[in-house]
């Protein structure tokens, strides 16, 4: 019997197709939204995907309830400053209702979700071309900090209210995609215990 090793896979931002609630959706006129929409179409339907900020609440819940040993994050390069896009990146770390009550997990009731707004942490962006980078240490500092923020906020949601497991049992970011080609992958991402301290 072979042991199962599970990967979680996500983009460095969020996308959705359909009519369900998308709390971190960007305004269509936002400069980053304009750029990302040029990349995002449904593979089977060809429909335009909606784009949004990275939602650590959804990713953390996937880890909490589904579990995975490693993570891959794709399309980090798509967030590089270019054209009119040159401002901060946002990561949703919780949701909040009109009274200020915070939700650290995804409510299963869509009627409740529709009443919530995301609580964001802000990260500085970068303008350097990272499509050619193959070593994590060669990424711009702001890109490294953003990656650390994605992982740290996902774990904070997954283990909210509980003790974090020993660092040896935390899922690691195994691969980081910086372009569409199979060769455009960073494979030497530091262990999670180091990454979350960035």
C-alpha atoms as an extended CHARMM CRD file, in Angstrom:
* protein
*
       198  EXT
         1         1  UNK       CA              0.0000000000        0.0000000000        0.0000000000  PROA      1               0.0000000000
         2         2  UNK       CA              1.4160000000        3.3700000000       -1.0470000000  PROA      2               0.0000000000
         3         3  UNK       CA              1.1770000000        6.4460000000        1.1760000000  PROA      3               0.0000000000
         4         4  UNK       CA             -0.7960000000        9.3560000000       -0.2790000000  PROA      4               0.0000000000
         5         5  UNK       CA              0.9620000000       12.7050000000       -0.5630000000  PROA      5               0.0000000000
         6         6  UNK       CA             -1.4390000000       15.5840000000       -1.1800000000  PROA      6               0.0000000000
         7         7  UNK       CA             -0.7070000000       18.9010000000       -2.9020000000  PROA      7               0.0000000000
         8         8  UNK       CA             -2.6770000000       22.1070000000       -2.6070000000  PROA      8               0.0000000000
         9         9  UNK       CA             -2.5080000000       24.2350000000       -5.7580000000  PROA      9               0.0000000000
        10        10  UNK       CA             -3.4440000000       27.8960000000       -6.0320000000  PROA      10              0.0000000000
        11        11  UNK       CA             -2.7200000000       31.0540000000       -7.9860000000  PROA      11              0.0000000000
        12        12  UNK       CA             -1.0290000000       34.1050000000       -6.4800000000  PROA      12              0.0000000000
        13        13  UNK       CA             -4.4190000000       35.8270000000       -6.9080000000  PROA      13              0.0000000000
        14        14  UNK       CA             -7.9560000000       34.4620000000       -7.1460000000  PROA      14              0.0000000000
        15        15  UNK       CA            -10.2630000000       33.7190000000      -10.0600000000  PROA      15              0.0000000000
        16        16  UNK       CA            -13.8220000000       32.4850000000      -10.3650000000  PROA      16              0.0000000000
        17        17  UNK       CA            -16.3660000000       31.6900000000      -13.0480000000  PROA      17              0.0000000000
        18        18  UNK       CA            -20.0510000000       31.6240000000      -12.2230000000  PROA      18              0.0000000000
        19        19  UNK       CA            -22.5540000000       33.3730000000      -10.0090000000  PROA      19              0.0000000000
        20        20  UNK       CA            -21.5010000000       32.3980000000       -6.4850000000  PROA      20              0.0000000000
        21        21  UNK       CA            -20.1580000000       34.9150000000       -3.9640000000  PROA      21              0.0000000000
        22        22  UNK       CA            -16.6860000000       36.2760000000       -4.7750000000  PROA      22              0.0000000000
        23        23  UNK       CA            -15.7050000000       38.4230000000       -1.8080000000  PROA      23              0.0000000000
        24        24  UNK       CA            -12.2450000000       39.4520000000       -3.0190000000  PROA      24              0.0000000000
        25        25  UNK       CA            -13.2770000000       40.3550000000       -6.5730000000  PROA      25              0.0000000000
        26        26  UNK       CA            -11.4350000000       43.3680000000       -7.9850000000  PROA      26              0.0000000000
        27        27  UNK       CA            -13.2730000000       46.2400000000       -9.5840000000  PROA      27              0.0000000000
        28        28  UNK       CA            -13.2590000000       45.7260000000      -13.3630000000  PROA      28              0.0000000000
        29        29  UNK       CA            -11.5900000000       49.1180000000      -13.8390000000  PROA      29              0.0000000000
        30        30  UNK       CA             -8.6950000000       48.3330000000      -11.4780000000  PROA      30              0.0000000000
        31        31  UNK       CA             -5.4210000000       48.3500000000      -13.4930000000  PROA      31              0.0000000000
        32        32  UNK       CA             -4.4170000000       44.8910000000      -12.2220000000  PROA      32              0.0000000000
        33        33  UNK       CA             -7.8650000000       43.4990000000      -13.0080000000  PROA      33              0.0000000000
        34        34  UNK       CA             -7.5290000000       44.7630000000      -16.5880000000  PROA      34              0.0000000000
        35        35  UNK       CA             -4.1800000000       42.9680000000      -16.9640000000  PROA      35              0.0000000000
        36        36  UNK       CA             -5.2000000000       39.7150000000      -15.2830000000  PROA      36              0.0000000000
        37        37  UNK       CA             -8.3780000000       39.3950000000      -17.3200000000  PROA      37              0.0000000000
        38        38  UNK       CA             -6.2130000000       39.1140000000      -20.4270000000  PROA      38              0.0000000000
        39        39  UNK       CA             -4.8850000000       35.8450000000      -18.9690000000  PROA      39              0.0000000000
        40        40  UNK       CA             -8.0010000000       34.3650000000      -17.4380000000  PROA      40              0.0000000000
        41        41  UNK       CA            -10.4970000000       32.3440000000      -19.4650000000  PROA      41              0.0000000000
        42        42  UNK       CA            -12.2520000000       29.1000000000      -18.5450000000  PROA      42              0.0000000000
        43        43  UNK       CA            -10.4400000000       26.1440000000      -20.1000000000  PROA      43              0.0000000000
        44        44  UNK       CA            -13.5730000000       24.2470000000      -21.1190000000  PROA      44              0.0000000000
        45        45  UNK       CA            -16.0650000000       27.0680000000      -21.6820000000  PROA      45              0.0000000000
        46        46  UNK       CA            -13.7880000000       29.8910000000      -22.8000000000  PROA      46              0.0000000000
        47        47  UNK       CA            -15.7470000000       32.2020000000      -20.4940000000  PROA      47              0.0000000000
        48        48  UNK       CA            -14.0030000000       35.2360000000      -19.0280000000  PROA      48              0.0000000000
        49        49  UNK       CA            -12.9850000000       34.5510000000      -15.4370000000  PROA      49              0.0000000000
        50        50  UNK       CA            -13.5430000000       37.0920000000      -12.6970000000  PROA      50              0.0000000000
        51        51  UNK       CA            -10.3270000000       38.0780000000      -10.9140000000  PROA      51              0.0000000000
        52        52  UNK       CA             -9.6950000000       38.9990000000       -7.3070000000  PROA      52              0.0000000000
        53        53  UNK       CA             -7.1590000000       39.3250000000       -4.5310000000  PROA      53              0.0000000000
        54        54  UNK       CA             -5.6490000000       36.2500000000       -2.8940000000  PROA      54              0.0000000000
        55        55  UNK       CA             -8.1810000000       34.8810000000       -0.4030000000  PROA      55              0.0000000000
        56        56  UNK       CA             -6.2790000000       33.2390000000        2.4620000000  PROA      56              0.0000000000
        57        57  UNK       CA             -9.5630000000       32.4140000000        4.2120000000  PROA      57              0.0000000000
        58        58  UNK       CA            -10.5700000000       30.0130000000        1.4520000000  PROA      58              0.0000000000
        59        59  UNK       CA             -7.0580000000       28.5400000000        1.1880000000  PROA      59              0.0000000000
        60        60  UNK       CA             -6.7880000000       28.1360000000        4.9580000000  PROA      60              0.0000000000
        61        61  UNK       CA            -10.1270000000       26.3560000000        5.1220000000  PROA      61              0.0000000000
        62        62  UNK       CA             -9.0060000000       23.9890000000        2.3570000000  PROA      62              0.0000000000
        63        63  UNK       CA             -5.9850000000       23.1120000000        4.4970000000  PROA      63              0.0000000000
        64        64  UNK       CA             -7.9820000000       22.8520000000        7.7220000000  PROA      64              0.0000000000
        65        65  UNK       CA            -10.6990000000       20.5870000000        6.3780000000  PROA      65              0.0000000000
        66        66  UNK       CA             -9.0490000000       18.8670000000        3.4090000000  PROA      66              0.0000000000
        67        67  UNK       CA             -5.4070000000       18.7520000000        4.4000000000  PROA      67              0.0000000000
        68        68  UNK       CA             -2.3250000000       18.7840000000        2.1870000000  PROA      68              0.0000000000
        69        69  UNK       CA              1.3730000000       18.2570000000        2.7910000000  PROA      69              0.0000000000
        70        70  UNK       CA              2.7060000000       20.6360000000        0.1520000000  PROA      70              0.0000000000
        71        71  UNK       CA              1.5520000000       23.6510000000       -1.8220000000  PROA      71              0.0000000000
        72        72  UNK       CA              2.2050000000       25.0200000000       -5.2990000000  PROA      72              0.0000000000
        73        73  UNK       CA              1.4210000000       28.6390000000       -6.1190000000  PROA      73              0.0000000000
        74        74  UNK       CA              1.2900000000       29.7080000000       -9.7690000000  PROA      74              0.0000000000
        75        75  UNK       CA              1.3280000000       32.9810000000      -11.7040000000  PROA      75              0.0000000000
        76        76  UNK       CA              3.3530000000       35.1080000000       -9.3020000000  PROA      76              0.0000000000
        77        77  UNK       CA              4.7910000000       36.8570000000      -12.3740000000  PROA      77              0.0000000000
        78        78  UNK       CA              1.3340000000       38.1430000000      -13.3520000000  PROA      78              0.0000000000
        79        79  UNK       CA              1.4020000000       40.5200000000      -10.3630000000  PROA      79              0.0000000000
        80        80  UNK       CA              4.5460000000       42.3780000000      -11.4690000000  PROA      80              0.0000000000
        81        81  UNK       CA              4.0450000000       46.1280000000      -11.8870000000  PROA      81              0.0000000000
        82        82  UNK       CA              3.6130000000       47.1120000000      -15.5320000000  PROA      82              0.0000000000
        83        83  UNK       CA              1.5800000000       49.5940000000      -17.5480000000  PROA      83              0.0000000000
        84        84  UNK       CA             -0.7690000000       51.4840000000      -15.2380000000  PROA      84              0.0000000000
        85        85  UNK       CA             -0.4830000000       48.8280000000      -12.5190000000  PROA      85              0.0000000000
        86        86  UNK       CA              1.9480000000       49.9790000000       -9.8000000000  PROA      86              0.0000000000
        87        87  UNK       CA              0.2610000000       49.8310000000       -6.3930000000  PROA      87              0.0000000000
        88        88  UNK       CA             -0.0590000000       47.5000000000       -3.4130000000  PROA      88              0.0000000000
        89        89  UNK       CA             -1.1190000000       43.8680000000       -3.3560000000  PROA      89              0.0000000000
        90        90  UNK       CA             -3.8650000000       42.7120000000       -0.9930000000  PROA      90              0.0000000000
        91        91  UNK       CA             -4.3580000000       39.4360000000        0.8670000000  PROA      91              0.0000000000
        92        92  UNK       CA             -7.7180000000       38.6900000000        2.4910000000  PROA      92              0.0000000000
        93        93  UNK       CA             -6.9500000000       37.3890000000        5.9970000000  PROA      93              0.0000000000
        94        94  UNK       CA            -10.5120000000       37.3720000000        7.4110000000  PROA      94              0.0000000000
        95        95  UNK       CA            -14.0500000000       38.5040000000        6.6370000000  PROA      95              0.0000000000
        96        96  UNK       CA            -16.0640000000       41.0740000000        8.5760000000  PROA      96              0.0000000000
        97        97  UNK       CA            -19.7620000000       41.8780000000        8.8750000000  PROA      97              0.0000000000
        98        98  UNK       CA            -21.3800000000       45.3050000000        9.2800000000  PROA      98              0.0000000000
        99        99  UNK       CA            -21.1170000000       45.1170000000       13.0760000000  PROA      99              0.0000000000
       100       100  UNK       CA            -17.3610000000       44.4280000000       12.9410000000  PROA      100             0.0000000000
       101       101  UNK       CA            -17.5870000000       40.7270000000       13.8100000000  PROA      101             0.0000000000
       102       102  UNK       CA            -14.7320000000       38.8480000000       12.1860000000  PROA      102             0.0000000000
       103       103  UNK       CA            -14.9900000000       35.4810000000       10.4700000000  PROA      103             0.0000000000
       104       104  UNK       CA            -11.8000000000       33.4420000000       10.2510000000  PROA      104             0.0000000000
       105       105  UNK       CA            -13.3900000000       30.6250000000        8.2610000000  PROA      105             0.0000000000
       106       106  UNK       CA            -15.6920000000       30.5450000000        5.2310000000  PROA      106             0.0000000000
       107       107  UNK       CA            -19.3780000000       30.5930000000        6.2520000000  PROA      107             0.0000000000
       108       108  UNK       CA            -21.1730000000       27.7300000000        4.5390000000  PROA      108             0.0000000000
       109       109  UNK       CA            -24.2970000000       29.8400000000        4.0960000000  PROA      109             0.0000000000
       110       110  UNK       CA            -24.1030000000       31.9960000000        0.9540000000  PROA      110             0.0000000000
       111       111  UNK       CA            -26.7010000000       34.3800000000        2.3870000000  PROA      111             0.0000000000
       112       112  UNK       CA            -24.2840000000       35.1120000000        5.2370000000  PROA      112             0.0000000000
       113       113  UNK       CA            -21.3040000000       35.4010000000        2.9210000000  PROA      113             0.0000000000
       114       114  UNK       CA            -23.0810000000       38.0370000000        0.8570000000  PROA      114             0.0000000000
       115       115  UNK       CA            -23.2040000000       40.3000000000        3.9070000000  PROA      115             0.0000000000
       116       116  UNK       CA            -19.4490000000       40.1400000000        4.5470000000  PROA      116             0.0000000000
       117       117  UNK       CA            -16.4950000000       42.1380000000        3.3220000000  PROA      117             0.0000000000
       118       118  UNK       CA            -12.8470000000       41.0340000000        3.2470000000  PROA      118             0.0000000000
       119       119  UNK       CA            -10.2730000000       42.2290000000        5.7610000000  PROA      119             0.0000000000
       120       120  UNK       CA             -7.0350000000       42.8450000000        3.8780000000  PROA      120             0.0000000000
       121       121  UNK       CA             -3.3390000000       42.9900000000        4.6530000000  PROA      121             0.0000000000
       122       122  UNK       CA             -1.3380000000       45.1550000000        2.2510000000  PROA      122             0.0000000000
       123       123  UNK       CA              1.9600000000       44.2520000000        0.5880000000  PROA      123             0.0000000000
       124       124  UNK       CA              4.2480000000       46.3870000000       -1.5230000000  PROA      124             0.0000000000
       125       125  UNK       CA              4.5770000000       45.3120000000       -5.1510000000  PROA      125             0.0000000000
       126       126  UNK       CA              7.6300000000       44.9880000000       -7.4020000000  PROA      126             0.0000000000
       127       127  UNK       CA              8.5650000000       46.0860000000      -10.8980000000  PROA      127             0.0000000000
       128       128  UNK       CA             11.4020000000       43.6540000000      -11.6630000000  PROA      128             0.0000000000
       129       129  UNK       CA             10.7820000000       40.9620000000      -14.2970000000  PROA      129             0.0000000000
       130       130  UNK       CA             10.6910000000       37.6540000000      -12.4030000000  PROA      130             0.0000000000
       131       131  UNK       CA              9.8450000000       35.3460000000      -15.3110000000  PROA      131             0.0000000000
       132       132  UNK       CA             13.5170000000       34.3450000000      -15.6330000000  PROA      132             0.0000000000
       133       133  UNK       CA             14.0870000000       33.7590000000      -11.8830000000  PROA      133             0.0000000000
       134       134  UNK       CA             14.7510000000       30.1370000000      -10.8600000000  PROA      134             0.0000000000
       135       135  UNK       CA             15.9510000000       30.6080000000       -7.2730000000  PROA      135             0.0000000000
       136       136  UNK       CA             13.7970000000       32.0020000000       -4.4920000000  PROA      136             0.0000000000
       137       137  UNK       CA             16.6330000000       34.1410000000       -3.1340000000  PROA      137             0.0000000000
       138       138  UNK       CA             16.8390000000       35.9230000000       -6.5120000000  PROA      138             0.0000000000
       139       139  UNK       CA             13.2540000000       37.1970000000       -6.3380000000  PROA      139             0.0000000000
       140       140  UNK       CA             12.8000000000       40.8740000000       -5.4080000000  PROA      140             0.0000000000
       141       141  UNK       CA             12.4100000000       41.3110000000       -1.6550000000  PROA      141             0.0000000000
       142       142  UNK       CA              8.8160000000       42.5070000000       -2.0220000000  PROA      142             0.0000000000
       143       143  UNK       CA              7.9190000000       39.3990000000       -4.0430000000  PROA      143             0.0000000000
       144       144  UNK       CA              9.4620000000       37.1910000000       -1.3440000000  PROA      144             0.0000000000
       145       145  UNK       CA              7.5270000000       39.0560000000        1.3530000000  PROA      145             0.0000000000
       146       146  UNK       CA              4.2720000000       38.6510000000       -0.5790000000  PROA      146             0.0000000000
       147       147  UNK       CA              4.8710000000       34.9040000000       -0.9560000000  PROA      147             0.0000000000
       148       148  UNK       CA              5.5910000000       34.6690000000        2.7580000000  PROA      148             0.0000000000
       149       149  UNK       CA              2.3880000000       36.5960000000        3.4420000000  PROA      149             0.0000000000
       150       150  UNK       CA              0.2990000000       34.2140000000        1.3260000000  PROA      150             0.0000000000
       151       151  UNK       CA              1.6100000000       31.1810000000        3.1930000000  PROA      151             0.0000000000
       152       152  UNK       CA              1.5320000000       32.7600000000        6.6680000000  PROA      152             0.0000000000
       153       153  UNK       CA             -2.0470000000       34.0170000000        6.2830000000  PROA      153             0.0000000000
       154       154  UNK       CA             -3.2300000000       30.6420000000        4.9440000000  PROA      154             0.0000000000
       155       155  UNK       CA             -1.7570000000       28.9000000000        7.9910000000  PROA      155             0.0000000000
       156       156  UNK       CA             -3.1870000000       31.5160000000       10.3740000000  PROA      156             0.0000000000
       157       157  UNK       CA             -6.6660000000       30.7030000000        9.0490000000  PROA      157             0.0000000000
       158       158  UNK       CA             -6.1500000000       26.9310000000        9.0370000000  PROA      158             0.0000000000
       159       159  UNK       CA             -5.0200000000       26.8640000000       12.6580000000  PROA      159             0.0000000000
       160       160  UNK       CA             -7.0700000000       29.7900000000       13.9720000000  PROA      160             0.0000000000
       161       161  UNK       CA             -8.0170000000       29.0950000000       17.5860000000  PROA      161             0.0000000000
       162       162  UNK       CA             -5.7130000000       26.0620000000       17.7570000000  PROA      162             0.0000000000
       163       163  UNK       CA             -2.0350000000       25.5030000000       18.4710000000  PROA      163             0.0000000000
       164       164  UNK       CA              0.0080000000       25.3580000000       15.3110000000  PROA      164             0.0000000000
       165       165  UNK       CA              1.5780000000       21.9560000000       14.6560000000  PROA      165             0.0000000000
       166       166  UNK       CA              5.3260000000       21.5180000000       15.0010000000  PROA      166             0.0000000000
       167       167  UNK       CA              7.1390000000       23.2440000000       12.1320000000  PROA      167             0.0000000000
       168       168  UNK       CA              8.1330000000       19.8600000000       10.7190000000  PROA      168             0.0000000000
       169       169  UNK       CA              4.4300000000       19.1240000000       10.1310000000  PROA      169             0.0000000000
       170       170  UNK       CA              3.5420000000       22.4090000000        8.4150000000  PROA      170             0.0000000000
       171       171  UNK       CA              2.8730000000       22.1450000000        4.6750000000  PROA      171             0.0000000000
       172       172  UNK       CA              5.7180000000       23.5180000000        2.5730000000  PROA      172             0.0000000000
       173       173  UNK       CA              5.5350000000       25.6720000000       -0.5290000000  PROA      173             0.0000000000
       174       174  UNK       CA              7.1990000000       23.1630000000       -2.8240000000  PROA      174             0.0000000000
       175       175  UNK       CA              6.9030000000       24.9710000000       -6.1710000000  PROA      175             0.0000000000
       176       176  UNK       CA              6.3910000000       28.5980000000       -7.1730000000  PROA      176             0.0000000000
       177       177  UNK       CA              5.3400000000       29.3410000000      -10.7550000000  PROA      177             0.0000000000
       178       178  UNK       CA              6.7100000000       32.4730000000      -12.4290000000  PROA      178             0.0000000000
       179       179  UNK       CA              5.4660000000       31.9280000000      -15.9810000000  PROA      179             0.0000000000
       180       180  UNK       CA              3.3970000000       29.6550000000      -18.2450000000  PROA      180             0.0000000000
       181       181  UNK       CA              6.2430000000       27.3690000000      -19.3700000000  PROA      181             0.0000000000
       182       182  UNK       CA              7.0540000000       24.1400000000      -17.4670000000  PROA      182             0.0000000000
       183       183  UNK       CA             10.5830000000       25.4470000000      -16.9200000000  PROA      183             0.0000000000
       184       184  UNK       CA              9.3590000000       28.6240000000      -15.2010000000  PROA      184             0.0000000000
       185       185  UNK       CA              9.2410000000       27.1310000000      -11.7190000000  PROA      185             0.0000000000
       186       186  UNK       CA             11.1620000000       27.9620000000       -8.5550000000  PROA      186             0.0000000000
       187       187  UNK       CA             11.8920000000       24.7590000000       -6.6380000000  PROA      187             0.0000000000
       188       188  UNK       CA             14.1380000000       25.9490000000       -3.7950000000  PROA      188             0.0000000000
       189       189  UNK       CA             11.5770000000       27.7950000000       -1.6720000000  PROA      189             0.0000000000
       190       190  UNK       CA             12.7260000000       27.8860000000        1.9740000000  PROA      190             0.0000000000
       191       191  UNK       CA             10.9390000000       25.7520000000        4.5740000000  PROA      191             0.0000000000
       192       192  UNK       CA              7.6860000000       27.1880000000        5.8580000000  PROA      192             0.0000000000
       193       193  UNK       CA              9.2520000000       27.9790000000        9.2210000000  PROA      193             0.0000000000
       194       194  UNK       CA             11.5700000000       30.4290000000        7.4400000000  PROA      194             0.0000000000
       195       195  UNK       CA              9.0910000000       31.6520000000        4.8610000000  PROA      195             0.0000000000
       196       196  UNK       CA              6.5170000000       32.8720000000        7.3780000000  PROA      196             0.0000000000
       197       197  UNK       CA              9.1230000000       35.0540000000        9.0880000000  PROA      197             0.0000000000
       198       198  UNK       CA              9.7380000000       37.1460000000        5.9540000000  PROA      198             0.0000000000
